[in-house]
Amino acid sequence: MTRTTLSPKYQIVIPKEVRQALKLKPGSVFNVVEHKGRIELLPVRSAKEMRGFLRGIDTTVPREKDRV
């Protein structure tokens, strides 16, 4: 786990290893969410970047016998 500090201007630096792992670039846009007392930064991705990210997901759904 990496730590960062909130600056007097309310800015936070995202650690280098996190930026590299998520392939973040200067100017990246985030949705900011407060959830159960924590802050979550969700990178906004274009549809082109999202293409294929669910490839290989298991799409089988258990069904009730009377619903088939």
C-alpha atoms as one frame of an Amber mdcrd trajectory, in Angstrom:
protein
   0.000   0.000   0.000   1.288   3.424  -0.955   0.563   6.630   0.931  -0.015
  10.107  -0.384  -0.789  13.417   1.332  -3.475  16.022   0.718  -1.786  19.353
  -0.028  -2.896  22.721   1.393  -4.549  23.288  -2.030  -6.528  20.027  -1.599
  -4.481  18.230  -4.264  -3.315  14.600  -4.185  -0.480  13.049  -6.184  -1.293
   9.609  -7.595   1.796   7.430  -6.960   3.879   6.481 -10.005   3.253   2.719
  -9.709  -0.515   3.309  -9.690  -0.310   5.687 -12.689   1.708   3.120 -14.621
  -0.543   0.181 -13.707  -3.666   2.093 -14.818  -1.915   3.748 -17.800  -2.921
   7.216 -16.618  -1.722  10.254 -18.537  -1.735  13.972 -17.699  -5.239  15.307
 -18.300  -6.947  11.996 -17.388 -10.519  12.574 -16.207 -12.033  10.882 -13.132
 -15.424  10.494 -11.535 -15.056  11.094  -7.789 -17.298   9.080  -5.472 -17.626
   9.091  -1.699 -18.571   5.584  -0.559 -18.847   4.451   3.060 -16.305   6.989
   4.327 -13.738   6.585   1.551 -12.948   8.397  -1.690 -12.930   6.479  -4.973
 -11.462   7.843  -8.200 -12.944   6.126 -11.251 -11.098   6.847 -14.510 -13.446
   7.899 -17.312 -12.661   5.755 -20.359 -13.804   6.231 -23.929 -15.907   3.561
 -25.637 -12.902   2.773 -27.835 -10.711   2.100 -24.774 -13.405  -0.107 -23.219
 -13.778  -2.306 -26.295 -13.137  -5.951 -25.435 -12.601  -5.482 -21.692 -15.230
  -8.158 -20.942 -13.746 -10.678 -23.354 -13.673 -14.125 -21.756 -16.304 -13.384
 -19.109 -18.561 -16.308 -18.146 -22.031 -15.496 -19.518 -23.802 -18.634 -18.307
 -26.719 -17.957 -16.006 -28.296 -20.652 -13.834 -31.977 -20.882 -14.781 -34.948
 -22.382 -13.005 -36.242 -25.432 -14.896 -39.695 -23.896 -15.421 -38.129 -20.765
 -17.015 -36.204 -22.423 -19.837
